[in-house]
Amino acid sequence: MILGIDLGTTFSVGAYMEDNGEIHIIDNTEGSALTPSVVLFDEENEIIVGDVAKENAVLRPEDVIAVVKNYMGKDVVLKERDGKSYTPEMISSFILRKVVQDAQNFTGEKVEGVVVTVPAYFTDAQRKATGDAVVMAGVPLVGMINEPTAAALSYVKNHNIQNENIMIYDLGGGTFDVTILKIHSFENIEVLSTGGLSNAGGHFFDQFIVDYVNDYMKEHHDIDLEDEEYTDELQDLYIKAENAKIHLSQKVKVTIPLKVGKVKESIELTRDQFESMVARVYMRTESKCKDALKEAKLTVGDISKVLMVGGSSRIPYVTEHIAQFTGKEPCKEINPDEAVAMGAAIYAKVGNTKTKFTDVCSHSIGVVVVNEYGQEENEIIIRRNSQIPVQQEEYFRTMVENQQKLELAVTEGEFKELTDVTIIGRFEIELPDGLPEKSRIVIRIWLDHYQLIHITVALPDVGFEKEYHMKRIANLDDETVQNVTGMLRDYKIS
């Protein structure tokens, strides 16, 4: 069995597709389709993932890691324990193992590989980190697919759609994606454009509520819940903030009870107040929708359907304003929590064998060059929203006679100024002896189906060509990944 996994910021979901085309969502050992993406470090080498971990966030905050997805692709340590450092990749691998174990218990079959979804706007570093997490989980990575595209696969499979443009609005726990697709048929799906935000969604709405309550407590009681002495109260507030967010979808106001020492409060939050918080994020998402439509060379009038994906897309303010923006009521025929995992399951089963599937890259890729004024700047080689896989090359020149080395810095971003892009990898290339000044250098960049970067450097005048393995600044190297995989093999996950 090949398992599709929606590795989410707040919840993760597994699904698989049978030979007859029927798709099943995996129930975890707790009997739920949604497994909280929360990790609890329990006894030595014992890790708890899911509801129990989330419940212990109040009592044992120092042992609990949540929203790890927001840290993927960053060179950070999330936990130090017994002399070991735990990175986002390692924490994510525990979540993946939990979903895989639950799938095997649910089906009685062995999971032979996984297809994992990622936000369409994930960077190269974030995609590489996700792939490394799968390796650390000890299961083969069969494929990686963008979350909005997976949701579209799920929808298209169950509806006879022909020659329609659809918009996927995906607002989850920590990220936002918008994708514009041309659905020729289920057998021919073409992504036209994609865009998104890396810090948007339900987790941030929770934070707005927490900040609102904390400001109230500071103003009325001179209590700052972010002080270290109120760690337990702050963790409890996060749970109450999440519940308040959910209830405000049905109610016009909620009351958040709080007890800090001898102080007891019941703080009222109205839907209007909450929607003013949501509006800060929503307007940014609508702007990204406009950009995606422009890059797809479409208008809102060209869109026939709007699919809402991700738990935060349920917020009434969001659905109402998307309806106003597009002039269409969003489709309610898919489960926003399960659609992505179901699409991953479809992709795991049919891949590109039954469906011609064309995707695009979400960021421009380039290199650092020296301009005519002697200043460093970004030179884009592959532009965002190019169809993938894609290969592009650019010609450059050596700067001096008998140049011995070439320092190559690979960039990700849309701008000339280096301060506005991310340098994702650097490496040094030894050049052949005796090169004349201004010898031609060809830098060839290839993006594969996963949007991972491959680099080739050639000097055609002297017959030199070599492919280089880029050491990504924010990622673990392959040797470290293998060593960590071996170390984590003995960990018990429950």
KANOR-V593946 format. One line per field, one symbol per residue. ss: DSSP state (~ for helix, > for strand, _ for the rest). phi: phi as a letter, one per 40 degrees, with the letter a starting at -180 (. if undefined). psi: psi as a letter, one per 20 degrees, with the letter a starting at -180 (. if undefined). A space follows every 50 residues. Layout:
ss: ???
phi: ???
psi: ???
This chain:
ss: _>>>>>>___>>>>>>>_____>>>_________>>__>>>____>>>>_ ~~~~~_____~~~>>__~~~~_____>>>>>__>>>>~~~~~~~~~~~~~ ~~~~~~~_____>>>>>>_____~~~~~~~~~~~~~____>>>>>>~~~~ ~~~~~~~______>>>>>>>>____>>>>>>>>>>__>>>>>>>>>>___ _~~~~~~~~~~~~~~~~~~~~______~~~~~~~~~~~~~~~~~~~~___ __>>>>>>>>__>>>>>>>>~~~~~~~~~~~~~~~~~~~~~~~~~____~ ~~__>>>>>_~~~~_~~~~~~~~~~~____>_______~~~~~~~~~~~~ _____>>>>>____>>>>>>_____>>>>>>>____>>_>>>>>>>>___ ____>>>>>>>>_____~~~_>>>>>>>>>_________>>>>>>>>___ __>>>>>>>____>>>>>___>_____~~~~~~~~~~~___>>_
phi: .bbcbccccbbbbbaabcccgcbbccccccgbcbbdcbbbcccdgbbbbh cccccccccbccbbbbfcdcbcgbcbbcabafgbbbcdcccccccccccc dcccccbgbcccabbbcbddcdcdccccccccccdccgbcccabbcdccc ccdcccccbccbfbcbbbbbbbcabbbbbbbbccaccabbccaaaibcba hddccdcdcdccccccccccbfbbcccdcbdcccccccccccccdccccb bcabbbcabbgccbbbccbcccccccccddcdccccccccccccccgbbc ccccabbbbgdcccdddcccccccccgbcdcbcbcccbcccccccccccb fbcbbcbbbbccacbabcbbcccgbcacbcbbcdgccbcabbbbcbbccb cfccbbcbbcbbibbccccbbbccababbccccgcccgccbbbbbbbccc gccbbbbbbccbgcaacbccccdcbcccccdcccdcccdcccba
psi: ppppponrghqqpqqqprhjippppppriijqhpopmpppocrpkppppb gggghihghmhijpprlhhiipjqmqpipppljqporhggghhggghggg ghghhhhjqpoirqppqqqhjqrghhgghghhhgghikqpohrpqqghhg hgggghhjqnpplqpqpoonobhiqpqpppqongrhinppphrqrapimq ahhhgghggghggghghgghjkpoiiqhikgghgghhhghgggggghihh qiqrpoqpoocippqoppprhggghhghhggghhhhhhgggggghilrrh iiphqpppqqhiiipggghghhgggijqpqpkjqohhihghghhgghhgh cjhipooprrqiqqpaqprpaijjqprpopgpqqjqpqqqpqqqpaqqhr qkphqooppprorjrgphijrpoiqqqpppqqqkpqqkqpppoppppahj kqpppppqnhhjkpppppopophjqqrhggggghghhihippp.
